[in-house]
């Protein structure tokens, strides 16, 4: 994943990760750095937090104005709640926030 982003010269900004080891290890291997962020934790075992976590992620995406691209490393259930898209392991969803239309899914990237 990291090699592909580097090859395509994708500028990487902040890298936020779920606190689960498979996520932060992916972030570390791909980007060499990450910040743990609890709203990216899986809610698979407790859907009562889904709406709150998803809204936190949307708010973070909307407010991002930094350098490079914001990278979020999370779980399938979180991605589906956020985008309505099902993803496979090793797959990324590229989104952009539009002031008028909200969160737009631009496409998927399969890294396997």
Secondary structure, DSSP 8 states (H G I E B T S, - for coil): -HHHHHHTT--EEEEEE-SSHHHHHHHHHHHS--EE-GGGS--TT-GGGHHHHHHHHHHHHHH--SSSEEEEE--HHHHHHHHS----TTEEEEEEEETTTEEEEEEEEE--
